[in-house]
Structure formats: structure tokens, C-alpha cells
Amino acid sequence: MTTKASLLGELRNTEWGQEKVSRRSIKQEMRENLLRKLESRKAVFNGIHGYEETVVPQIFNAILARQNFILLGLRGQAKSRILRSLTELLDPEIPVIAGCEINDNPYRPICKHCREVVRSRGDETPIAWLARDLRFVEKLATPDVTIADILGDVDPIKAARGGRDLSDELTIHYGLLPRANRGVFAINELPDLAGKIQVGLFNIMQEGDIQIKGYPIRLPLDVLLVFTANPEDYTARGKIVTPLKDRIGAEIRTHYPATVEEGMTITAQEAWLARDGSRRVEVPDYLREVIEEVAFQAREEKKIDRRSGVSQRLPITVLENVASSAEQRAARNAEEHSVARVADLYAAIPAMTGKFELEYEGEMRGADNLARDLIRTAVGRVYSKRFSDQSVQAAMQKVVQWFELGGELKLPESAPAAEALPQLKKIQGLLDHVGKLGVASQAEVAGVVAAAEFILEGLWAHRRISRNEERGFHAEPRKAPEPREAISKPPRRQFN
């Protein structure tokens, strides 16, 4: 469909003149294009990861069945991105009557203006071409949305200028839904739409037509309707009108990444790390894994409201902030190369606390403290994966003994790598294990320092050494056992 025509007569002499092509609906068009892509094994949803075996096949089934559908899922599960990707299943361009507000098919115009143009001008009717990206219309459902916004309304000014009666179809100002004719119309957060607006969608979904202002005007729109919603809002009584649910063909549930690896792939794709400065900032793989593990731990944390969910935006923004903290340290110390450290992860706590809703226990604990707990747990899990060998665990005892013999280490978060490395070298056996974290050479000063700090943080996470803000890393204090009689006797009370 590469030949372009500017007049209806010219269009008839192209492959758009074939009745099968010119009269097919939007749903049939998407069905045919999807089958073609499946046969050629081409990707349909680029940049969507973790849904290959779950969500995507269900969407394909709905499209092949020519059904409207809804995506149910918590925030940050790529629902809007999937809907916007549906344009990849549309033809590159389609012909429309030039100047038409609702993208009329030249062979089957439905608005009165276009019918009159075709009747009067015939094959001289001007034709325009509509790109696939312009065939997607999206609306966020809010309580203040009106029927006029979605369907349309009578425009008194248009009537006055044209000297027409208000009941004339030519006085209509079309809403978003008619303007999505021959395209995809998406409504985000469907349950937030007022009940009377939901009722207004009944006809277009079942009978395929709409009425505006009560006038007997039939507009058999050709449109694919898709929606998104939070599962709890969607199932709650009073949030959505039951007959509307009945008219939605498929109900597809999205989900968060099933594995840390899937989450890391999504985060790496979405996070802005290609900084435009002259300094090279690197976030090592083990720290990226910790960032993703924080999100996984937050989704399982009882102190966080699971009904609200923990968006995939959490690890994305945290990763960006971690890179920024490392970049800031490099700028302050005039370093050309900086590797992110665990300290940068704690500096990124402000990017975490706004991404989850707390339960009562979480409110009592505090968002900042809860974020620190999540980081400690995540570091401990990643440390266990990287240092799971028994021989390594035994060798790590040398590091613990150094602290038990009175060793103490305090590194400022802003300390340059060249300044931190000599202090870390004092700890016996510590640098022998940085290779497990992907540090190829001891000459990589920034990488060695970052890996060594992570090992110390991992030992602290497993309670083998201690750490506080004042003293840094040090030995876990040993409590002397209480005398046996002190256990049986009541504590003494002293009055001053």
C-alpha cells in the first residue's frame, strides 16, 4: 500500500480500490497484520519484557478474536506502554477524506459533511493520508470528564456561523471517541470514569453507534476500545458499571517481573545512564542486582501496602539516582572515572520513599528506616548469591577477625577512590575476594573500592561485623553472659 492518491478517483485505481481492503474494519486490519507478523516471527511489542509467556499471548487472542479488552494491573506494569504499542499492528497509512474531523473512510463516509462532499464532488473528492501514530487516542479517566468530552456536543457557535438549526448534524463538535474513528481509543483508569459516562460507552461497544445530545444521529464508528484499571478498583462494587464489564471482550491481568533478571533488563532499558558529561560513571552489575532486589523485597514487605503495589519505576529512579550520586562524587574529587558504591544506594533513598504506600506498622517504622531495612536485606541476598561457596565463606573469616582484633574502618561517602583504597588494603584478605564481583584487575581502583565496600556491607547485613554512622565498620560487640543469680533475682531498685 505504497501508492498515494490525492483524489478519490485516483484512489480507486490503486490497491485501496479493492473492496476487501477499502472496507475492512480496524479490528480486521489489526488481526491480519498480527497474523502476518506471527507468521514471519517478527516482534510486536518492542521493549516489553517478562510478558512473553503470560500477557502477550492473551492480548494476541483478544486481537485475533476482534475483541475490545482491558488490562488489569498495579501501577508500573507497562499497561499504557502496551496500549500505545498497538499502533504497530496498524497499516503505515490509510486514506481519509481530507479535512474530516473523524477520519472518514472515502468509500463509506459516516458524517454528514463528508457524505455531502462525496455526493457533490464524486471522484474529485480530496484525499489525505493518516499515519498510524495519529490513529491512537488516549484519555485519562477523571471524575470531571463529561459526555461531551468523550462523545461530543452541539456547538452553538458553529450553528450561528453557519446559520443552521441546533438540531442539524453539521453543528456537532465531536468528542475524543468519534475523533478516534478508524483507530484505537484507550481509556486509562476506567473505574474513575463517572457512571453516566460508562453508560455512554454501551452503544459503541455493542451496537457500534453513538447518539449526541439525544438527537437521532447514528455514527457507526469503527474503533477498537481498550482500557486499563487497577484490579481492586475494577472489582469493587460501585466503581464500574456491571453491564460495561459484560461488554468488554477480554480481561487481561498484568504483573511485575517474575525474576530479578527480568526486572534488571527492564530497569536497564528505561533508566537514563548515558550521561552527557565528560566523566564516565559505571554502576556495577552486583549493585544493579541489589537495586532490583530492593523492589522485590518491597513487594513482599508486610509493612508496605500490597494493594497499591511497588512500581517498576522504583528501581528505575533509584538506579538513576545512584549514578547521579557517583557522578557528584567524581565531580567533587575531579575524577574522570567513577564506580557507584553501596553508599550511593543509601543516598538514593529519597527516590524510594515516594514509591510505596505504608501500612500502619510501616508508618510507625518510618519510610526512611524501612528503606534502609530493604537495602540491608537486598545486599544480604545478593552477597549470599555471589559468595555462596563454603571455601569463600571460610576465607572471609580473616576479614571478620581483623575487626574482632580491634580493627575499625570509617570511610566518608564522598571520599575519592584513591584515598579509600589504602585504608581498605589494611583489612587482611578483603581485596582477595573482589574478583567474585567482576573486578578484573586490582589496578581498577574505583572498581576495587566499590567491590570492597560491598563485601563489608554484605558482612554487616549478615551480622558478622557491625556498622554505624559514627564509627563506620567495626567488630560486633560481644555481650558478657549474665550471672545465673541475676536471672532468678528481681532487679534492684535504687532511689536517689
VEXDREN-2710 file (C-alpha; in Angstrom, 1 decimal):
% VEXDREN-2710
k/r/px/py/pz
1/MET/0.0/0.0/0.0
2/THR/2.6/2.4/-1.1
3/THR/0.8/4.3/-3.9
4/LYS/-0.6/7.6/-2.7
5/ALA/-3.6/9.2/-4.3
6/SER/-4.8/12.8/-3.7
7/LEU/-8.3/12.3/-5.2
8/LEU/-11.0/9.6/-4.8
9/GLY/-10.8/8.7/-8.4
10/GLU/-7.1/8.1/-8.2
11/LEU/-7.6/6.0/-5.1
12/ARG/-10.0/3.7/-7.0
13/ASN/-7.1/2.8/-9.3
14/THR/-4.8/1.6/-6.5
15/GLU/-5.0/-1.4/-4.4
16/TRP/-7.1/0.7/-2.0
17/GLY/-9.7/0.4/-4.6
18/GLN/-10.2/-3.3/-3.8
19/GLU/-13.3/-3.8/-1.8
20/LYS/-11.7/-6.2/0.7
21/VAL/-9.0/-3.6/1.6
22/SER/-11.1/-0.5/1.5
23/ARG/-13.9/-1.8/3.6
24/ARG/-12.2/-3.8/6.3
25/SER/-12.6/-2.6/9.9
26/ILE/-9.9/-1.5/12.3
27/LYS/-10.2/-4.8/14.1
28/GLN/-9.9/-6.9/11.0
29/GLU/-6.9/-4.8/9.9
30/MET/-5.1/-5.4/13.2
31/ARG/-6.0/-9.1/13.0
32/GLU/-4.5/-9.5/9.5
33/ASN/-1.3/-7.6/10.4
34/LEU/-0.9/-9.6/13.6
35/LEU/-1.2/-12.9/11.7
36/ARG/1.4/-11.6/9.2
37/LYS/3.8/-10.8/12.0
38/LEU/3.3/-14.1/13.8
39/GLU/4.0/-16.0/10.6
40/SER/7.2/-14.0/10.0
41/ARG/8.2/-14.3/13.7
42/LYS/8.6/-10.5/14.0
43/ALA/8.4/-8.9/17.4
44/VAL/5.1/-7.0/18.0
45/PHE/5.7/-5.2/21.4
46/ASN/9.3/-4.0/21.4
47/GLY/10.7/-3.1/24.8
48/ILE/8.1/-5.2/26.7
49/HIS/9.9/-7.8/28.8
50/GLY/8.6/-10.6/31.1
51/TYR/5.2/-10.9/29.4
52/GLU/6.2/-13.2/26.5
53/GLU/4.5/-16.3/28.0
54/THR/1.8/-14.6/30.0
55/VAL/0.2/-11.3/29.0
56/VAL/1.2/-11.0/25.3
57/PRO/-0.4/-14.3/24.2
58/GLN/-3.7/-13.2/25.8
59/ILE/-3.6/-9.9/24.0
60/PHE/-3.0/-11.7/20.8
61/ASN/-6.0/-13.9/21.4
62/ALA/-8.2/-10.8/22.0
63/ILE/-7.0/-9.1/18.8
64/LEU/-7.4/-12.3/16.7
65/ALA/-11.0/-12.6/18.1
66/ARG/-11.6/-8.9/17.2
67/GLN/-12.5/-8.0/20.8
68/ASN/-12.2/-4.9/23.0
69/PHE/-10.1/-5.7/26.1
70/ILE/-8.9/-4.3/29.4
71/LEU/-5.5/-4.6/31.1
72/LEU/-5.8/-5.0/34.9
73/GLY/-2.7/-4.4/36.9
74/LEU/-1.0/-2.4/39.6
75/ARG/1.0/0.8/38.8
76/GLY/4.2/0.5/36.9
77/GLN/3.3/-2.7/35.0
78/ALA/3.6/-1.2/31.4
79/LYS/-0.1/-1.1/30.8
80/SER/-0.1/2.2/29.0
81/ARG/3.0/1.3/27.1
82/ILE/1.4/-1.9/25.8
83/LEU/-1.7/0.1/24.6
84/ARG/0.5/2.6/22.8
85/SER/2.4/-0.2/21.1
86/LEU/-0.9/-1.4/19.5
87/THR/-0.2/1.1/16.7
88/GLU/2.5/-1.3/15.4
89/LEU/-0.4/-3.6/14.2
90/LEU/-1.9/-0.8/12.1
91/ASP/-1.2/-0.1/8.4
92/PRO/1.6/2.5/7.9
93/GLU/-1.0/4.9/6.4
94/ILE/-4.7/4.9/5.5
95/PRO/-6.7/7.2/3.2
96/VAL/-9.2/9.6/4.7
97/ILE/-11.4/12.3/3.3
98/ALA/-9.3/15.5/3.6
99/GLY/-10.4/17.8/6.4
100/CYS/-12.7/15.3/8.1
101/GLU/-12.7/15.5/11.9
102/ILE/-13.4/11.8/12.3
103/ASN/-11.1/10.3/9.7
104/ASP/-13.9/9.2/7.4
105/ASN/-13.4/6.3/5.0
106/PRO/-13.7/7.7/1.5
107/TYR/-15.8/4.8/0.4
108/ARG/-18.1/4.8/3.5
109/PRO/-18.3/8.3/5.0
110/ILE/-20.4/8.5/8.1
111/CYS/-20.5/12.2/8.9
112/LYS/-22.9/14.4/7.1
113/HIS/-20.3/16.9/5.8
114/CYS/-18.3/14.1/4.1
115/ARG/-21.4/12.5/2.7
116/GLU/-22.3/15.8/1.0
117/VAL/-18.7/16.3/-0.3
118/VAL/-18.6/12.8/-1.9
119/ARG/-22.1/13.3/-3.3
120/SER/-21.2/16.7/-4.8
121/ARG/-17.6/16.1/-5.9
122/GLY/-17.5/12.4/-6.6
123/ASP/-14.1/11.2/-7.9
124/GLU/-12.8/14.8/-7.3
125/THR/-13.2/14.4/-3.5
126/PRO/-9.8/15.3/-2.0
127/ILE/-7.9/12.5/-0.1
128/ALA/-5.4/12.8/2.7
129/TRP/-3.3/10.1/4.3
130/LEU/-3.3/9.4/8.1
131/ALA/-0.2/7.9/9.7
132/ARG/-0.6/5.0/12.2
133/ASP/0.7/7.1/15.1
134/LEU/-2.2/9.6/14.7
135/ARG/-4.7/6.8/14.9
136/PHE/-4.2/6.3/18.7
137/VAL/-6.3/8.5/21.0
138/GLU/-5.8/8.2/24.8
139/LYS/-7.8/9.6/27.7
140/LEU/-7.1/9.5/31.4
141/ALA/-10.4/8.9/33.2
142/THR/-11.0/11.6/35.9
143/PRO/-14.2/12.5/37.8
144/ASP/-14.6/15.7/35.8
145/VAL/-14.8/14.0/32.4
146/THR/-18.1/14.7/30.7
147/ILE/-20.2/13.1/28.0
148/ALA/-19.3/16.0/25.7
149/ASP/-15.6/15.2/26.2
150/ILE/-16.0/11.6/25.2
151/LEU/-18.8/11.7/22.6
152/GLY/-19.3/15.3/21.6
153/ASP/-21.8/18.1/21.9
154/VAL/-23.8/20.6/19.9
155/ASP/-21.7/23.7/19.2
156/PRO/-23.9/26.9/19.2
157/ILE/-21.1/29.0/17.7
158/LYS/-20.8/26.7/14.8
159/ALA/-24.6/26.8/14.3
160/ALA/-24.7/30.6/14.5
161/ARG/-21.8/31.0/12.0
162/GLY/-23.4/28.6/9.5
163/GLY/-26.9/29.8/10.0
164/ARG/-28.0/26.3/10.9
165/ASP/-30.6/24.9/13.4
166/LEU/-29.1/23.4/16.5
167/SER/-30.6/20.0/15.6
168/ASP/-28.5/20.0/12.4
169/GLU/-25.8/17.3/12.4
170/LEU/-23.3/19.8/11.0
171/THR/-23.4/21.8/14.3
172/ILE/-21.8/18.9/16.2
173/HIS/-18.5/19.3/17.9
174/TYR/-17.1/15.7/18.0
175/GLY/-15.6/14.3/21.2
176/LEU/-12.5/12.1/21.6
177/LEU/-14.2/8.9/20.7
178/PRO/-15.5/9.9/17.3
179/ARG/-12.2/11.5/16.5
180/ALA/-10.6/8.1/17.1
181/ASN/-12.7/6.6/14.3
182/ARG/-10.7/4.0/12.4
183/GLY/-8.2/3.9/15.2
184/VAL/-7.6/2.8/18.8
185/PHE/-9.3/4.6/21.7
186/ALA/-7.8/4.0/25.1
187/ILE/-9.1/5.0/28.5
188/ASN/-6.7/4.8/31.4
189/GLU/-8.1/4.0/34.9
190/LEU/-11.6/3.1/33.7
191/PRO/-13.2/2.8/37.2
192/ASP/-12.5/6.5/37.8
193/LEU/-14.9/7.4/34.9
194/ALA/-18.3/8.6/36.2
195/GLY/-21.1/6.1/36.0
196/LYS/-23.1/8.1/33.4
197/ILE/-20.0/8.2/31.2
198/GLN/-19.6/4.5/31.4
199/VAL/-23.2/4.1/30.4
200/GLY/-22.5/6.3/27.4
201/LEU/-20.0/3.7/26.1
202/PHE/-22.6/0.9/25.9
203/ASN/-23.9/1.6/22.4
204/ILE/-20.5/2.0/20.8
205/MET/-19.3/-1.3/22.3
206/GLN/-22.2/-3.4/21.5
207/GLU/-24.3/-1.8/18.8
208/GLY/-21.4/0.1/17.2
209/ASP/-23.0/3.6/17.2
210/ILE/-23.4/6.7/19.4
211/GLN/-26.0/9.4/19.9
212/ILE/-25.2/13.0/20.7
213/LYS/-27.5/15.3/22.8
214/GLY/-30.4/13.0/22.3
215/TYR/-30.7/13.7/18.6
216/PRO/-31.3/10.6/16.4
217/ILE/-27.9/10.8/14.9
218/ARG/-26.2/7.4/14.1
219/LEU/-22.5/7.3/13.9
220/PRO/-21.4/3.7/13.3
221/LEU/-17.8/4.3/14.4
222/ASP/-15.1/1.9/13.5
223/VAL/-12.9/1.8/16.6
224/LEU/-11.0/-0.6/18.9
225/LEU/-11.7/0.2/22.6
226/VAL/-9.0/-0.7/25.1
227/PHE/-8.9/0.1/28.8
228/THR/-6.6/-0.1/31.9
229/ALA/-7.6/-0.4/35.5
230/ASN/-6.4/-1.3/39.0
231/PRO/-7.7/-4.8/39.8
232/GLU/-9.1/-3.7/43.2
233/ASP/-11.0/-0.7/41.7
234/TYR/-12.2/-2.8/38.9
235/THR/-13.8/-5.5/41.1
236/ALA/-15.1/-3.1/43.7
237/ARG/-18.9/-2.6/43.6
238/GLY/-19.8/0.9/42.5
239/LYS/-16.5/1.6/40.8
240/ILE/-17.6/0.2/37.4
241/VAL/-21.0/-0.4/35.9
242/THR/-21.6/-4.1/35.6
243/PRO/-23.1/-4.0/32.0
244/LEU/-19.9/-2.3/30.8
245/LYS/-17.8/-5.1/32.2
246/ASP/-20.0/-7.5/30.4
247/ARG/-19.3/-5.8/27.1
248/ILE/-15.5/-5.9/27.4
249/GLY/-14.3/-8.9/25.5
250/ALA/-11.2/-9.9/27.4
251/GLU/-9.9/-9.2/30.9
252/ILE/-6.1/-9.5/30.9
253/ARG/-4.0/-9.2/34.1
254/THR/-0.5/-7.8/34.0
255/HIS/2.1/-8.4/36.7
256/TYR/5.5/-7.3/37.9
257/PRO/8.7/-9.0/36.7
258/ALA/8.8/-12.7/37.8
259/THR/12.6/-12.7/38.3
260/VAL/15.3/-10.3/39.3
261/GLU/16.9/-10.8/35.9
262/GLU/13.7/-9.7/34.1
263/GLY/13.5/-6.6/36.3
264/MET/17.1/-5.7/35.7
265/THR/16.5/-5.9/31.9
266/ILE/13.5/-3.5/32.2
267/THR/15.4/-1.1/34.5
268/ALA/18.5/-1.0/32.3
269/GLN/16.3/-0.2/29.3
270/GLU/14.3/2.6/31.0
271/ALA/16.9/4.3/33.2
272/TRP/18.9/7.3/31.9
273/LEU/22.5/6.3/32.4
274/ALA/24.1/7.7/29.3
275/ARG/25.2/10.9/31.0
276/ASP/26.3/13.8/28.7
277/GLY/29.3/14.8/30.9
278/SER/33.0/14.1/30.3
279/ARG/33.2/11.7/33.3
280/ARG/32.5/8.0/32.9
281/VAL/30.0/6.7/35.6
282/GLU/29.6/3.0/36.0
283/VAL/27.1/1.1/38.0
284/PRO/28.4/-2.5/38.5
285/ASP/26.1/-5.5/37.9
286/TYR/26.1/-6.6/41.6
287/LEU/24.8/-3.1/42.6
288/ARG/22.1/-3.2/39.8
289/GLU/21.0/-6.5/41.2
290/VAL/20.8/-5.0/44.7
291/ILE/18.6/-2.2/43.4
292/GLU/16.3/-4.7/41.7
293/GLU/16.2/-6.9/44.8
294/VAL/15.1/-3.8/46.8
295/ALA/11.9/-3.6/44.6
296/PHE/11.3/-7.4/45.0
297/GLN/11.7/-7.1/48.8
298/ALA/9.4/-4.1/48.9
299/ARG/6.6/-6.0/47.1
300/GLU/6.8/-8.8/49.7
301/GLU/7.2/-6.5/52.7
302/LYS/4.1/-6.6/55.1
303/LYS/4.7/-3.0/56.2
304/ILE/4.0/-1.8/52.6
305/ASP/0.5/-1.8/51.2
306/ARG/0.4/-4.6/48.6
307/ARG/-2.9/-3.3/47.1
308/SER/-1.1/-0.2/46.0
309/GLY/1.9/-2.1/44.7
310/VAL/5.5/-1.1/44.2
311/SER/6.0/0.3/40.7
312/GLN/8.9/-0.7/38.4
313/ARG/9.7/3.0/38.5
314/LEU/11.3/2.4/41.9
315/PRO/14.4/0.6/40.6
316/ILE/14.5/2.8/37.6
317/THR/14.6/6.1/39.5
318/VAL/16.9/4.5/42.2
319/LEU/19.4/3.4/39.5
320/GLU/19.4/6.9/38.1
321/ASN/20.0/8.5/41.5
322/VAL/22.8/6.0/42.3
323/ALA/24.5/7.0/39.1
324/SER/24.0/10.7/40.0
325/SER/25.5/10.3/43.4
326/ALA/28.6/8.6/41.9
327/GLU/28.7/11.4/39.3
328/GLN/28.6/14.0/42.0
329/ARG/31.4/12.4/44.0
330/ALA/33.5/12.2/40.8
331/ALA/32.9/15.9/40.1
332/ARG/33.8/17.0/43.6
333/ASN/37.0/14.9/43.5
334/ALA/37.9/15.7/39.9
335/GLU/37.8/12.0/39.0
336/GLU/37.4/11.0/35.3
337/HIS/36.0/7.6/36.2
338/SER/33.6/6.8/39.0
339/VAL/32.1/3.5/40.0
340/ALA/28.9/3.5/42.1
341/ARG/29.2/2.2/45.7
342/VAL/26.7/0.9/48.3
343/ALA/26.9/4.4/49.9
344/ASP/25.3/5.8/46.7
345/LEU/22.4/3.4/47.2
346/TYR/21.7/4.9/50.6
347/ALA/22.0/8.4/49.0
348/ALA/19.2/7.3/46.7
349/ILE/16.7/6.7/49.5
350/PRO/14.6/9.8/48.5
351/ALA/13.9/8.0/45.2
352/MET/12.4/5.1/47.1
353/THR/10.2/6.5/49.8
354/GLY/7.7/8.1/47.5
355/LYS/7.2/4.9/45.5
356/PHE/5.3/2.8/48.2
357/GLU/2.4/3.3/50.5
358/LEU/2.9/2.2/54.1
359/GLU/0.6/0.2/56.3
360/TYR/0.2/1.2/60.0
361/GLU/3.4/-0.7/61.1
362/GLY/5.3/0.9/58.2
363/GLU/4.2/4.3/59.4
364/MET/5.4/3.6/62.8
365/ARG/8.8/2.4/61.5
366/GLY/9.1/5.4/59.1
367/ALA/9.7/5.4/55.4
368/ASP/13.4/6.2/55.6
369/ASN/14.1/3.4/58.1
370/LEU/12.1/1.0/56.1
371/ALA/14.0/1.8/53.0
372/ARG/17.3/1.2/54.9
373/ASP/16.0/-2.2/56.1
374/LEU/15.1/-3.1/52.5
375/ILE/18.6/-2.1/51.3
376/ARG/20.2/-4.2/54.0
377/THR/18.1/-7.2/53.2
378/ALA/18.8/-6.8/49.5
379/VAL/22.5/-6.5/50.0
380/GLY/22.4/-9.6/52.1
381/ARG/20.6/-11.7/49.5
382/VAL/23.0/-10.6/46.7
383/TYR/26.0/-11.1/48.9
384/SER/24.8/-14.7/49.6
385/LYS/24.4/-15.4/45.8
386/ARG/27.9/-14.1/45.0
387/PHE/29.7/-15.6/47.9
388/SER/27.9/-18.9/48.4
389/ASP/30.9/-21.2/48.3
390/GLN/31.9/-22.6/51.7
391/SER/35.6/-22.0/51.0
392/VAL/34.9/-18.4/50.3
393/GLN/32.9/-18.1/53.5
394/ALA/35.7/-19.6/55.4
395/ALA/38.3/-17.3/53.8
396/MET/36.1/-14.3/54.7
397/GLN/36.7/-15.2/58.3
398/LYS/40.0/-13.4/58.0
399/VAL/38.2/-10.1/57.3
400/VAL/35.9/-10.7/60.4
401/GLN/38.9/-11.4/62.6
402/TRP/40.6/-8.2/61.6
403/PHE/37.7/-6.3/63.1
404/GLU/37.5/-8.6/66.1
405/LEU/41.1/-7.8/66.9
406/GLY/40.3/-4.1/67.2
407/GLY/40.3/-3.0/63.6
408/GLU/38.0/-0.2/62.6
409/LEU/37.2/1.5/59.3
410/LYS/35.4/4.7/58.6
411/LEU/35.2/6.0/55.0
412/PRO/33.4/9.2/54.2
413/GLU/30.8/8.8/51.5
414/SER/32.5/11.5/49.4
415/ALA/36.0/10.0/49.7
416/PRO/37.7/9.6/46.4
417/ALA/38.7/6.0/45.4
418/ALA/42.4/6.8/45.6
419/GLU/42.0/7.9/49.2
420/ALA/39.8/5.0/50.2
421/LEU/41.9/2.2/48.7
422/PRO/44.9/2.4/51.1
423/GLN/42.5/2.1/54.1
424/LEU/40.8/-0.9/52.6
425/LYS/44.1/-2.6/51.9
426/LYS/44.8/-2.7/55.7
427/ILE/42.0/-5.2/56.1
428/GLN/43.6/-8.7/55.7
429/GLY/42.1/-10.8/52.9
430/LEU/39.5/-8.3/51.9
431/LEU/40.7/-7.5/48.4
432/ASP/41.3/-11.1/47.6
433/HIS/37.6/-11.5/47.0
434/VAL/36.8/-8.6/44.8
435/GLY/37.2/-10.8/41.7
436/LYS/34.0/-12.5/42.6
437/LEU/32.2/-9.2/41.9
438/GLY/33.6/-8.9/38.4
439/VAL/36.7/-6.7/39.2
440/ALA/39.2/-8.0/36.6
441/SER/42.3/-6.2/38.0
442/GLN/43.5/-4.7/41.2
443/ALA/44.6/-1.7/39.1
444/GLU/40.9/-0.7/38.7
445/VAL/41.0/1.5/41.8
446/ALA/37.4/2.7/41.6
447/GLY/36.0/-0.8/40.9
448/VAL/38.1/-2.4/43.7
449/VAL/36.9/0.2/46.3
450/ALA/33.3/-0.3/45.3
451/ALA/33.5/-4.1/45.5
452/ALA/35.4/-4.0/48.8
453/GLU/32.7/-1.7/50.3
454/PHE/30.0/-4.1/49.1
455/ILE/31.7/-7.0/50.7
456/LEU/31.8/-5.2/54.0
457/GLU/28.2/-4.2/53.7
458/GLY/27.3/-7.8/53.0
459/LEU/29.1/-9.0/56.1
460/TRP/27.2/-6.3/58.1
461/ALA/23.9/-7.5/56.5
462/HIS/24.7/-11.0/57.8
463/ARG/25.6/-9.6/61.2
464/ARG/29.2/-10.7/61.1
465/ILE/30.5/-7.2/61.6
466/SER/28.9/-4.0/62.9
467/ARG/28.4/-0.6/61.3
468/ASN/27.1/2.7/62.4
469/GLU/27.2/6.3/61.2
470/GLU/29.8/7.5/63.7
471/ARG/32.3/4.7/63.8
472/GLY/31.8/3.1/60.4
473/PHE/32.6/-0.7/60.2
474/HIS/33.8/-2.4/63.4
475/ALA/33.6/-5.6/65.3
476/GLU/30.2/-6.8/66.7
477/PRO/30.4/-6.1/70.4
478/ARG/30.2/-9.3/72.5
479/LYS/27.9/-9.3/75.5
480/ALA/29.2/-10.9/78.6
481/PRO/26.8/-13.6/80.0
482/GLU/24.8/-12.5/82.9
483/PRO/25.3/-14.3/86.3
484/ARG/22.9/-17.1/86.9
485/GLU/21.6/-15.5/90.1
486/ALA/20.9/-12.3/88.3
487/ILE/18.3/-14.1/86.2
488/SER/16.5/-15.5/89.2
489/LYS/16.6/-12.5/91.4
490/PRO/14.5/-9.4/90.7
491/PRO/16.4/-6.3/89.6
492/ARG/17.5/-3.9/92.3
493/ARG/15.7/-0.5/92.6
494/GLN/17.8/2.5/93.7
495/PHE/16.4/5.7/94.9
496/ASN/18.4/8.9/94.8
END
